[in-house]
Amino acid sequence: MSLFQETVIDCPSCARSLSFETVHSLNADRRPDLRADILDSRFQRTNCPYCGTGFRLDCDFTVLDVKRGQWIVAAPVGAIADWEAREAAARAIFARAYGAEAPAIAREIGQRLKPRIVFGWPALREKLVVGDLGLDDVALEAVKATVLRNAASIPGRVVAELRLVAADKNDLLLAWQRSYDGAAGAVVSAPRALHDKIAAAAANDGWTAFRAGFEGALFVDLKRELVRPRKAA
């Protein structure tokens, strides 16, 4: 089931307090409309009733999509420096809910799920697109690495990230998006055949070391290599 809770938040513009229904978990099998809202960048948006400013809450919930084999912790983009600790926490949650520590019936469901953690709306939307297209997300990150290696220029990596936004039978369309709000910039394309080749390749194909870096990972994102994890105090 999808769980919501009435929460008091402050408008980021006028700082007045307002009530908003925040999501804690989203079941995409039962609420495909909410999944569609994420893909359309509508989910968890509101307008302040006092000043009229429109804004979107940062994501901080889980998504379950048994049909597409996805279980995703959607964490706030501002928490990415804590990705190592957050990944460990997500792994523990999955173990209790659908993994080794779960009841037998839940473990059966868990065997069909691929657990992941993402940070921010652009990263979450990308994982949903990956689920729709049946792509391998590690192979997708390898495609991105290839694009970045061959790019003439790269926007600041602190505020911009390269995300899959769509695809056709021949190409994957990747857009530079602002990390904190998903605002889109330049779009580049990459051959879908490159993804398929990497996903199907055997060991010692040139991508062995790259794939090994994501072995057993829940945080499958190039930012795993770019963002130094903050150590606990």
Secondary structure, DSSP 8 states (H G I E B T S, - for coil): --EEEEEEEE-TTT--EEEEEEEEEEETTT-HHHHHHHHTT-TTEEE-TTT--EEE----EEEEETTTTEEEEEE-GGGGGGHHHHHHHHHHHHHHHTSTTS-HHHHHHHTT-EEEEEESHHHHHHHHHHHHHT--HHHHHHHHHHHHHH-S----TTTEEEEEEEE-SSEEEEEEEETTT--EEEEEEEEHHHHHHHHH--SSSS-HHHHHTTTT-S--STHHHHS------
